[in-house]
């Protein structure tokens, strides 16, 4: 299983802090946001490689970081060739770019690189192995306004996904979807042709939404919380709460 980290954004909401530096490598205490995530994922037996997809502007910074990182699984940095927020490929196209560049034909764990997590991805991998399908994560969200700003899924009693909507004005459930996915090797051909068949390009949830309409998928309910770093305020809050 490949761990593919989508890290090609420009984090414009963090202003000068990320003008010339990638958000995933910002420090939280003695570690980085990305480092905290990889510390966990690197211990999962199924994972055999970490693939970081970034942009041309930040690729050298990631390369320098990788050269001083000591994980048991190799790290591969993929440069998508873009240099500005206006010319970015979008998360789905970045994933397709990496898959093509590396000729990926394995199961994939696909993650966004701007969250602190308070559970292990091993639980997610074990769930996907048990179900034998591509999977998404979900968590209970009772705030309707927050549901209107994220992906929302309907589930049956076996946690099979019955339907998914992106940013629905009238959410059909309280199950919100964070940006963490497992795509099985058997579904990769469908992923490769997703954009040409109408899948949105920008957000990673666009691909999950597309896949739900074409293959059986299950949703793993997160066993603990996460902290999403999306702005200067939330970054400094994370440093204060979790960087001590």
C-alpha positions in Angstrom: 0.0 0.0 0.0 1.3 3.4 -1.0 0.8 6.4 1.4 0.1 9.3 -1.0 0.1 12.7 0.7 -1.5 15.5 -1.3 0.6 18.6 -0.4 0.6 20.7 -3.6 -1.5 23.6 -2.3 -0.3 27.1 -1.6 -2.1 27.7 1.8 -2.9 31.3 0.9 -5.1 31.7 4.0 -2.0 31.5 6.2 -0.5 34.6 4.5 3.2 35.4 4.9 3.7 32.3 6.9 3.3 30.0 3.9 4.1 32.5 1.1 7.4 30.8 0.6 7.1 27.7 2.8 4.7 24.7 2.7 2.1 24.4 5.4 2.7 20.7 6.1 6.2 21.4 7.2 5.2 24.1 9.7 6.3 23.2 13.2 4.0 22.0 16.0 6.4 21.7 18.9 9.6 19.8 17.9 7.9 18.1 15.0 6.1 19.2 11.8 2.4 18.8 10.9 3.4 16.2 8.2 6.0 14.6 10.5 3.4 13.9 13.2 1.2 12.1 10.6 4.0 10.1 9.1 5.2 9.0 12.5 2.0 7.0 12.7 1.6 5.9 9.1 5.2 4.7 8.9 4.4 2.0 11.5 1.6 0.4 9.5 2.9 -2.9 8.0 1.0 -2.6 4.7 2.6 0.7 3.9 5.7 0.4 1.7 6.3 3.9 0.5 5.4 7.5 1.3 4.7 9.7 -1.7 4.5 13.4 -1.2 2.9 15.3 -4.1 3.9 18.9 -4.0 4.3 21.9 -6.3 7.5 23.2 -8.1 7.8 26.1 -5.7 8.0 23.9 -2.6 9.5 20.7 -4.0 13.1 21.7 -3.0 12.0 22.3 0.6 10.3 18.9 0.8 13.4 17.3 -0.7 15.6 18.9 2.0 13.2 17.7 4.7 13.1 14.2 3.3 16.9 14.0 3.2 17.0 14.5 7.0 14.0 12.3 7.8 14.4 8.8 9.2 11.4 6.6 8.4 11.5 2.9 7.8 9.7 3.3 4.5 11.2 5.4 1.6 10.0 8.9 0.8 9.4 10.0 -2.8 8.8 13.6 -3.6 6.7 14.3 -6.7 6.9 17.8 -8.3 3.7 18.6 -10.1 5.3 21.5 -12.0 3.0 24.3 -10.9 4.3 27.5 -9.3 1.2 29.6 -8.3 -2.1 29.1 -6.6 -3.8 30.2 -9.9 -2.1 27.4 -11.9 -2.5 24.6 -9.4 -3.6 21.2 -10.7 -6.1 20.5 -8.0 -6.0 17.6 -5.5 -7.5 15.0 -7.8 -5.3 15.8 -10.7 -2.3 15.8 -8.4 -3.2 12.3 -7.3 -3.6 11.2 -11.0 -0.2 12.8 -11.8 1.5 10.8 -9.0 -0.2 7.6 -10.0 1.0 8.0 -13.6 4.5 9.2 -12.7 5.1 6.2 -10.4 2.9 3.7 -12.3 1.0 2.9 -9.1 -0.8 -0.4 -9.1 -1.1 -0.9 -5.4 -3.7 -0.1 -2.8 -3.5 3.6 -1.8 -3.9 5.5 1.4 -4.6 9.1 0.3 -4.3 11.8 2.9 -4.4 15.6 3.2 -1.3 17.0 5.0 -2.8 19.7 7.2 -4.4 17.8 10.1 -3.3 16.7 13.5 -4.9 13.3 14.3 -5.7 11.7 17.6 -6.1 8.1 16.3 -4.0 5.7 14.3 -4.4 5.2 10.6 -3.8 1.5 11.2 -7.4 1.3 12.4 -8.6 2.7 9.1 -6.4 0.3 7.1 -7.6 -2.7 9.2 -11.2 -1.6 8.5 -10.6 -1.4 4.7 -9.0 -4.8 4.7 -12.0 -6.3 6.6 -14.5 -4.7 4.2 -12.5 -5.4 1.0 -13.6 -2.2 -0.6 -12.3 1.3 -1.1 -13.1 3.4 2.0 -13.6 6.9 3.3 -13.5 8.2 6.9 -16.4 9.8 8.6 -17.2 11.5 11.9 -20.4 12.6 13.6 -21.1 16.3 13.1 -24.2 17.9 14.6 -23.6 21.5 13.5 -25.6 21.9 10.3 -23.6 25.0 9.2 -20.4 22.9 9.4 -22.1 20.1 7.4 -22.9 22.6 4.7 -19.2 23.2 4.2 -18.0 19.6 3.9 -18.9 16.2 2.3 -21.8 14.4 3.9 -22.6 10.7 3.5 -25.6 8.5 4.1 -24.7 5.0 5.5 -26.5 1.7 6.1 -26.1 -0.4 9.2 -22.9 -2.0 7.8 -21.3 1.4 7.2 -21.7 1.0 3.4 -22.0 4.3 1.7 -25.4 4.8 0.1 -24.8 8.3 -1.1 -22.5 11.4 -0.8 -23.0 15.1 -1.3 -20.5 17.9 -1.3 -21.5 20.9 0.8 -25.2 20.2 0.8 -27.6 22.9 1.8 -29.9 20.3 3.3 -27.6 17.6 4.8 -29.2 14.1 4.7 -27.2 12.8 7.7 -24.8 13.9 10.4 -21.8 12.0 9.0 -19.1 14.4 7.7 -16.2 13.2 5.6 -12.6 14.4 6.4 -9.9 14.2 3.7 -8.6 10.7 4.2 -9.3 7.8 1.9 -8.2 4.2 1.0 -8.5 3.2 -2.7 -8.2 -0.5 -3.5 -6.0 -1.5 -6.4 -9.1 -3.0 -8.1 -10.6 0.5 -8.4 -7.5 2.3 -9.8 -8.6 2.0 -13.5 -11.8 3.8 -12.6 -9.8 6.5 -10.8 -7.5 7.0 -13.8 -10.4 7.9 -15.9 -12.4 9.9 -13.3 -11.6 13.4 -14.4 -12.3 12.7 -18.1 -15.6 11.3 -17.0 -16.7 14.3 -15.1 -15.0 14.1 -11.7 -14.2 17.5 -10.1 -10.5 18.3 -9.9 -9.9 20.6 -7.0 -10.9 19.0 -3.7 -9.9 15.4 -2.7 -13.6 14.9 -1.8 -14.5 15.2 -5.4 -12.9 11.9 -6.2 -14.6 10.2 -3.2 -18.0 11.5 -4.4 -17.3 10.2 -7.9 -16.2 6.8 -6.6 -19.3 6.4 -4.4 -21.5 6.6 -7.5 -19.5 3.9 -9.3 -18.3 1.2 -6.8 -19.2 -0.2 -3.4 -17.5 1.8 -0.6 -17.6 1.8 3.2 -17.0 4.5 5.7 -14.9 4.1 8.9 -16.1 6.2 11.8 -13.1 8.0 13.4 -12.3 6.6 16.8 -11.0 9.9 18.0 -10.8 13.5 16.9 -8.7 15.6 14.6 -7.5 19.2 14.4 -7.8 20.9 11.0 -5.2 23.6 10.4 -6.7 25.9 7.8 -5.9 29.4 8.9 -3.4 31.4 10.9 -5.7 31.3 14.0 -6.0 27.5 13.9 -2.2 27.1 13.3 -1.4 29.2 16.4 -4.1 27.4 18.4 -2.5 24.1 17.4 0.9 25.3 18.5 -0.5 26.5 21.8 -2.5 23.3 22.5 -0.3 20.6 21.1 3.2 22.0 20.7 4.2 21.9 24.4 
